[in-house]
């Protein structure tokens, strides 16, 4: 019975990554999983239940992946760059989760999106707050905004490579690699004294 449930979850994850919540049909999931639609309803009650279960699975994987960097007790100068690097690497290694997250923003049920956002931010925001208090990150803006600036830049870096490359090349620069891009993010969010000590490199 568990094998059937796992097959349904994997099939749903694949279909949701491909077509989003509204674009995915229960029959497509059932066909991919090799089960009847009735078994989908037996295990998950409906598409909302499946979407929630896939989201919970992906969130659990993500939290396990970043657990060590989020739970740091003592922060050093490399703590936040390492956290950003880990965040970026997770999405590169889990493209289906990345696509589902993009679909969540576009057409996912609002309540599920709100619940997932709250759960993840409650774990990430304290790390940023700790870094602000340690003088590593700027404290002249809300903690959550510092987190969102870093996170949104990583997201844009991954899903809008063409647009970013065009903007940088038209400006006369060269596309940076991941490590250089993370250094640019840090210059935006680190404490002013630290940023001033590290002259920016042109893009």
N, C-alpha and C positions, 0 to 999 in steps of 0.2 A: 504493500500500500504506500509506504514511504517512497519507494522507487517511482511510482506513478506521480506522486506529488512533486518530487524533485524534477522529473521530466517535464511536468507542466510549468514549473517555475522557470526552468531553463528556456523552454520554448517561448514563454511569455516575455522573458528578458530579451530574447532575440527579436521577437516581433515588435515589442515596444521600442527597442532601439532603432528599428527600421522605420516604423510608421507613427510613433507617438501613441498617446492614449486614445484620442478620437479616431485616428486612422487605423487602429488595430481592431480586427474582428475576432470574436471568440472562436469562430470556426477555424480561423487561421492558426490560432494557438493550439487548438485541439488537433488539427491536422499535423502540425509540426511535431507535437508531442506524441502522436500516434495513439490518442485516446478519444473517447466520446466527449461531446460538449457537456453531457450530463455529469461526467467526472470532474470537469472544471468547476461546475456549480457546487458539486458535493464538497470539494476541498476549499473553495474560495468564495462561494456564494454569488460571484459575478465579476465583472471586469474591474470594478472599483477595488474589490478585495484582492484581485490579482495584482493590480497596479501597486497597492499598498504593500503587499508581500514582497514584490520585486524591489520596491524602494527600501524596505526594511533590510532586505538581504544586501543590497548594494551599500547602504549606510553602514551596516555592521562590518562589511569588508573594508570600507574606507576607514572607519574608526580603528580597526585592528591594524591597518597599514600605517596610520599616523600616530598610533598610541604612544610610542616612545618620545616623539618630538613634542607632542601636546602635554605630556606628563612630566616634563623636565622641572626639577625643583630649583636648580640653580642655573641661571642663564649666563651665557658668555657672548662674545661678539659674533660667533658663528651660529648661535642658536636659531635666530629668525631666518637667516639665509638657508640654513639646513631645513627648517620647516617649510619654507617656500619651495625649495628644491624637491622635497618629499611630496608635497602637494602636486607639483607639476608632474613628477615622475608617475604618481598614481594614475593620473588621467591618461598619460601616454601608454601605460601598461594595461589600462582597462577601457578601451575605446567604446565598448557597449555601455558601460556606466556613464561615460562622458556624453554619449548621444542621448541617453535617457534623461540625464540632467538638463540638457538643452531642451528636450521635449517638455520636461516639467515646467520650464520657464515659459514655453510657448503655449501649451494647451493642457497641462496637468490640472487635476482637480485642486481648487484653491485650498481646501482644508488639509489635504495631504501635503501640499507644498509648504503651508504654514507650519505644520507639525514637524516636517523634516528640517526646515530652516531653523526652528527653535532648538531642536535637539542637537544639531551640529554646531550652531553658534554658541550654545551654552558650554561647549567643550573648547572651542577655539578662542573666543573672546578673552577668557581669563589669561591665556598665554600672552596675548598682545598687551593686556593690562599689566602683567608682570614685567614685560619688557619695557613698557613706558616707565614704570616705577623704578626700574633698574637703570634708567637713563640711556637705554639702547634705542628706543623709538621716540619720535616726536610726541609730545603730550599737549600740543596746542590745537588738537582736534579730537573729537570723540573716539574712544577706543574702537568701537565697532566700525567707524569710518576708515580708520587705518587698516583694519582687517579687510574691509570691502575693496579698498583701493588695490591692495596687493592681490587679493583673490581675483578681482575682475580683470586685472592686467594679465594674470596667468591665463584666465579663460580666453581673453581676446587673443593672446599669443597663440593659443592652440586652435581656435576655430576661425580666425580671420587672418591667416598667414599671408594670403594674397594682398589684402588691403594694407596690412602693415608693411609688407615688403615694398609695395608701390609707394607708400607715403615716405618711407625712409630713403628709397632710391631717388625719388623726385627731389628730396631735400639734400641730395648730394652725399648721402651716407651709405654704409654697407650693412646688410642684415646681420645682426649679432647672433651668436650662438646662445644656447640656454643660459650658460653661466654668466655671460656678459649681460644678458637681459635681466637676470636676477640682481646683478649689481646695480643696474639702472633703477629697478624697483626699490632697492634698499636706499638709494640716494633720495628717493621721494619720501620715504616713510621714516628713515632713521632720524635720531635727534640732531638738530641743526649743527651742534658742535662737531659731531662725528662726520656729518656730511661735508662740512667746510674743510675738514682735514683731508678729504679725498677728492681731488679735482675731477670733475666729470670728463668722460671720454665722449667724443662726438659720435652720433649715430650716422 
